[in-house]
Amino acid sequence: PKSLPVLVANRANNVLQTIKIKNKTFTVDFYDSGIVDGDSISVYYNGKLVLSHQRLTEKPLTITLSTDENIQVNELVMYAENLGEIPPNTALMIVHDGDNRYEARITSDTEKNGTIRFTYSPNSF
């Protein structure tokens, strides 16, 4: 995977969860977790910017991702662009993988990125 930009790479990546994915393509929704307080995020997937400076609200920010079969672990990094009115920056992430649905709460701040790992495992279900 591509390397992360220096600003993102200078923060520790806090791996919060690993999710097994059975489909090559899946969708991810991001919402502000708890009170909508002005949190803004950028999201990197396998080192590539997929969401830039987006504000989290009660409406989803939806992205479609694909697993990279050339790497064992696909990594999503949520970078806090700000901390909103109530630190830290918090997001509810909902993953839709065919009929499967997963939830993860991601926290990031000025020192740590929230990181979710995806492993492609079509035959493990």
N, C-alpha and C positions, 0 to 999 in steps of 0.2 A: 504493500500500500504506500501511497504518497506520505511524505512526512508532514506534520502539522506546522502551520506558521509559528514563528518564534513566540508571539504573544500567547498563543494557545499552549505551545509546548513548554513554556516556562512555568506553567501551573501543573501541579500534580494531577494525574488522572486517577480518580477514585472509582474503581470498578464496583458498581452497585449490584449488578445482576448479570447472569448469563442466560440467554434464552435460546432454546433449540427451535430452529425454523425448518418446516418440512417443504415449503415451496421456495422456488428460486426468487420469486418476487413477492414482496409483502408491503403493507402500508403502516405508517406510524403517524399517530395524531399527538400533538402537544397542546396541553391546556395549562393555564396558570393553576397551580395546586393551592387550594385554600382561597384566600382573599385575592382578588385581582388588584394588584398593587403597582403595576407598571414594569414588571420584570421583562427584560429583553434578552434574547438569546441568539447565538449563532450555533449551527449544528454542522459537525464534520462527520462524514461516513467514510471509513477507510482512508482518512487523510484528505478527502475532497470536501469542499464547502458545499453543503446542500440547502442550508437556510442561513440567511445573512441578516443580522440586526432586526429580528422579528419580535414584536411585542406579544407576550402571552396574554390571552384573555379567556373568557368562558367559551369562545368559539374555537374549534380546532385549527391548528396549523398542520396540514396534512402533506406528507411526502411519501413517495413510492421509492422503495429501495430494492436492490437485487443483491443476492449473495455472490461473492466472488469465489468461484470454485478453486482458484489458484492459491487461496490462503485458507488456513484452517479456522481462524477466528476473524469475523468481521466486526469492526468496532465503531460504535457511534459515540461521539464526544459532544456533550452539551457545554458550551462556553458561555458564561454569564457576561453579557455586555454591560449590565448594571445589576444592582441588587434590589431594585424597586424601592418602595417605601418601607417594606418590612423585610430586612435581610434574613436569611440568604435568598438567592434566586431559586425558586422551587417550581417544578413542572410535574404534571401528571402526564405520563407517556402511555398511550394505548397502542398496542401492536395488533394488527389484523393479519393473520397468516392462514389464508383459506378459512376454514371453519373455526380455527383456534383464535382465541383472544387472550392477550397478556397485558397486565398493567405493571408499571414501574413508576415509582416516585423518584425523581431525579433532583438532587440538590447540587448547586455549584455556587462558588463565590470567587473572590479575587485571588484565592490561593489554590483552589481545587476545581477541576472540571468533573462533572458527573459523567460517568462512562458506562455504557451498556454494551455487552458483547453478544454477538449472534453467532451460533454455529449451525451450519447447514447439515441437517440430518434427516433426509427424506424417508429413510426406512426405519426410523426409531419410534414411529407412532403406531 
